[in-house]
């Protein structure tokens, strides 16, 4: 019984780890795709100040 609970906890931790990993991949992809555009916007705002 105890080993079954440990397996379920381990499985939950692995699932949370996978979710965090996938969210990180999506965030990195968005930053890579939109990074130059965001940089140019900040440059325009800084230049206008």
Secondary structure as the mmCIF struct_conf table of DSSP 4:
data_model
#
loop_
_struct_conf.conf_type_id
_struct_conf.id
_struct_conf.beg_label_comp_id
_struct_conf.beg_label_asym_id
_struct_conf.beg_label_seq_id
_struct_conf.end_label_comp_id
_struct_conf.end_label_asym_id
_struct_conf.end_label_seq_id
HELX_RH_AL_P HELX_RH_AL_P1 UNK A 2 UNK A 48
#
